[in-house]
Amino acid sequence: MRRHLRVPAPVFFGASSSDGSRPFSYKYLMQSSSTLFPVALQSAERRGDLSEDVYRIKAGNSPDPSVELAVTRLGLADHSRGPGVPVILLHGSFSNRRFWFSPKGVGLGAFLARAGFDVWIPEMRGHGLSPRNRQWRHNRVADYARYDLPLIAAFVQEQAGQAPHWLGHSLGGTTLAAALGGGYLEPERVASAAFFGTQVSRVYWPLKVPTVEWGARLVLKRFAQISGSRLKRGPEDEPIGLALESMRWHGLFGRFGGKDGDWWAGLAQVDVPVLAVAGAGDFQDPVWACRKLFDQLGGERKQFLRLGREEGFEPFGHVDMLVSKAAQQQVWPLVEGWLRDPMAQVHGAVAVSQVVPAV
């Protein structure tokens, strides 16, 4: 069932950044950067040959009205023809916008901006420039998919004048799948969808034992977050709500869905151009599991790409499929080409009914 974004009346709020910078107050703004809901242009900078605009959205569309989302827009600083085709890049867990472009201007986001695309990089609640909301520890994919992604889609389409392409890595791809399968993200807001290292089918057998799941849940509820730096997973922390939600998905009678619907079943109704990419050396989100998500997606306009030696690539892992010198040479150009024409055959990709080599 299709759900529509509820846009409240514009009300301006105070806010502070999670990175320790000076608090930012909306009350000093004369007007919003959007006609849909309150949006503040926090900064507009030139980074070498790129322009970097950072927006802060506080729409009040979530049950927690303190939620704010930072969205960075990258483009060519000296581009006289105006912005190009919009692309939204969704980072994974324990990460932020720097996954897509470094302070030195390196990354897939910067690469696409230099190729003429209008690049938008949201940061999820409490990540990077997005401050932690009051109920941060309870944040789940369900919240990101139902409230945040439709909000981002509406703002980007308003600014760009056309539906954006979406590209998600890991948890970013999972959130995109949830938004599509749950019907929160309307098809007219999606020019195409690309999933890198994204799956929800890997089995964790201990969680199939109810007593083990309940015990683990009781232990996890004592914590507010999972530390990315302590676990050496990345620069950001993740709310414990994500872990509890994942345990429910993988429990004995679990499913990929929320209280209001079965997202897995809903994926079969999705019909947008899709590119799903899995790394032969990715042991966190293995090829077979990524392929299962791909197969569940509806429509015929989709391709699956395994990054392995059999296809002429390095055996990429979970992160280096997008962040490495090899990825710059082998993967980024393929992404650019597919975004320009999602119906064109990607080198090494297989069609819907073809078999993917085993890992």
N, C-alpha and C positions, 0 to 999 in steps of 0.2 A: 504494500500500500504506500502510495507516495505521500511524503510529508513535506509541508511547506515551512520555510523559515519565518518565524515570528519576529518582526522588527519593532522594538518598543519606541516610544517617543524619545527624542534626543534629550538626554540629561548628562551633564558633564560632572566628572568625578575627579578626585585627586588620586595620584598613583606614585609609586616609587619603583625604581629599577632593582632587579635582583642582583645586579653586578656591582652594587655599592655606589653607583653614580648619584648625582644630585636628584632629589625627588622632583618629579614632573607633575605639574598641576594643570588640569584641563580648564579650570575656571578662568584662566587668563586668555583663553582662545576666543577670538571673535566668532569663528565658525568652524564647523567640522570639515575635514577633507573629503567627506562623503555625504551624500544626501540621504543615505539609508540609515545610518546610525553614527554615533560619535566616533570619530577617527582623528587622531592627532598626528601631524607630521613632526616626529621627534627630532630628526636630523636630516640634512641634505648635504652630502659630501661628495667630493671628487677623489677617487682612489686611482691615481694614475690615469689610464685611458677609460676607466669606468666611472659611472655615476652610481651613488649608493644613497637611496632614500629609505629611511626607517619610519614606519608607521606604527602607531599603537592603537589598537581597536578595543573599545570597551562598550559593547552593545547591550549588555544586561539581558541576553537571551537565554542564559543558563540559570539553573536553580541557584547557583552560587553567583550573586551579582558582582562579586569582586574580581571575576575572571577578566584578565587583559591579555591580549595576544600581540606580540611584536611581529611585524611582517617587513622583511627587507626587499626592496626592489632594486635590481641591478640592470644597468643598460650601458650603452656606449655614451661617453660624455660628449663627444662631438658627432652625434648622429643627427643629421639635418632632416632625415626622412621621418622622424618620429619613431615611437616604440614599435617593435615587431610583434610576432605572434607570442601570446603569453604562455608561460610554462611555470607551473607550481611544483617546487621540489620539497618533499616531505622527509625530514631526517628520521633516523631510527632511534632506538633507546640509548640512553646515556650520552646523547649527542646534542648538537645545536647547529646553527647556521654555518659554523666553520667547517662542517663536514663537506659543504658544497663550495665554499670559497675561503681560502686562508687570508690572513691579513696582508699577505704579499700578492694577493690577486690570483691565486692558483686554485683550481678546482673545476668540477663540471659546471657549476653555476656560472663562474667567470667565463669559462670556455663557451657556453651557450650565449652569454651576453655579447661576447666578442663576435659571435657568429650572427648577431642581429636579432636574437630572441629577447623578448621582454620577460625577464626572470624574476619570479616572486618566491621568497623563501620564508615561510612562517616558522616560528619557533613555538613548540608546544608549551603548555602551561608550566611555568617554573623553570624553563630552559632558556639559556642565553639571556636575551633582553626581555623576555616575557617574565614578569614577576610571579611569584607563587601566590595563588589565590588562597582564601581563608581555609577552604576545605581541601587543600592541596593533597594531603595524604590519602584522600578518598578518590582522587582522579582515576578514571578508567578509560579504556579505548571507547567504551560506550559513550562517554561524555565528549571525547574528541570527535567521534564520528557523527553524533547526533547534533551537537551544538556548534563545534568549532569549525569543522570543514565546510559546512554550508555557509557559514558566516564569511569565511575566507573566500569561498567561491563567488559569493555575491559582490564582495568588495573588489576583487580582481576583475571580474567581468564588467563591473561599473566603470572602473578606471581604464581598462584595456579596450572595451567596446566589443569584445567577442569572447566566446567560451575558451577557457584555458585548457592546455594539455596538463596532465598530472603525472608525476613520477615519484614513487615512494620506495624507500629502501628499508628493509627489515620491518620494524614496528610502524614506520611511516606507510609502508605498503599494506600492512595489516589493517591500519586505521582506514586507509582508502578502500580496502575491500569491505570493511564493516559499513562504511558510509554508502557504498554502492549496493551491497546486499541488503542493507536495512532500508533502502529507499530514501535515505536522508539527503543524499546528493543526487539531484535531478539530472537526467541524461543531457538536458540542454545546457548544463553547466560543465560538461565533460567532453572535450574534443577528442581525447584519447586517454588511456590509462596504462602506465608502465609500472611493473612490479619487479624490483630487484631483491633477490634473497628473501622472498616473502612466502610464508607457509603457515598453516595452522593445524597440520595433520600429524606432526611428529608425536609419537606415543611415549608417554612417561608412565611406565607400567606401575610403579609404586602408588601413583595417584589414583589408580583404578581400585585400590584397596581402601574402602571408606574410612577405616580407623586411622590409616596413615594420612589420608587427606585431611581429616578432621584435626589430627594432632598437629600437622604442619600448619594448618590454618590458625590454630590457637597460638602457636609460637610466633608466626608472622604478624599477627595482630598486635603484638607487643611493640612493634617497631613502626615508625612513621615513614621510613624510606629505605631504599637500597642504595648504597654508596657506589657510584661508578668509579671513583678514584681508588677506594679501598679494594675493590674487586678487579681493578685495572681493566675496566670495560670502557671507560670514556670519561670526559670531563664533567658530566652532569649526573645528578642523582635521579632516581625514579621513585614515584610514590608507591607505597605498599599496596595501594588499591589495584595497581596493574598486576602485581603478583597474585593477589587473591582472585582477581578476575580470570587470569590465565589458569589457575588451579581449577576453577569451576569449569572452564572449557574442557580441560583434560581429565576431569573426574570420571567416575564410573558411568554416569548417565549424562555427561557433559556434552555440549554442542557449541559451535561458534555462533553466538547470538547473545542478545540481551533480554531483559525482562519483557520487552514489547515485540519480540520477533526472532525468527531463525534467520540469521544473516547468511548462513551457508546455503540454505534453500533459496534465499533471495538472489544469490549470485547467478543462478541459472537463468534469471530473467534479465540480467544485464546484457546489453547489446551495444557496446562501444568498441572502437579499435583498441586492441590490447597487445602489449608486448610484455611477456614474462621472461625474466632472465635468472638463471641459476648458475652458480659456480661449481665446477667439478670438484674443487678443493674446499667447498663450504660444508663443514661438518655441523655447523649450528643449524642451518636451514638447508638440508640436503636436496639434491636434484629431484628425487622421487616425490618429496613432499611439496616442493614448489610446483611440480608438474600436476599434482593432484588439485591444487588450487586453480591452476590454469584450466584444467579439464572441466572444473565445476562452472566456470564462467560461461554464460550463454553467448550466442552469436557465432558467426563464422569469420569475423574480421579480427582474427587473433593469431599470434605467432609465439612460439616458445624457443628460446635460445639457451642452449647449454654452453657455458664457457669452459671448454676443455681442449685437449690436444687433438682429439678426433675432429673437432670443428675448426681447427687452425688457430686456437687461442692458447694462452697460458692457462694452466689449471687454477683459475682464480678462486680465492677464498671469499669469506663473507664481506670483509671490508675492502680488500684490495681490488675487488671487481669494479670499484668506482674511485677509490683513492689510492693511486699508485702510478708510477711512470709507465708501467705496462698498460694500465687502463687508459691513460692519456692517448696512447698510440693505437690501441686495439678496440677499446669500448666506446670512448667518447665520440669518435667520428660516426660510429654506428647509431648512437643515440641521436646525434644531430640529423643524420639522414632520415631516420624513422620519424622524427618529429616534423620534418618537412613534408613527408608523405607517408602517413601511417599505413597506407594500403600497399606500399612497395615492399617487396621481399627483402628481408634483412639477411645479410650474408651469414650463413651457418644456421639460420633458424629453420624450424620445421613447421609444417602446416598443421592444422587442427588434428587431422587423423593420422599423422605420421608418428612413428615410434622414435623415442629418444634413447640414445645409447645408455646402457647402465653405467653407474659410477664404479 
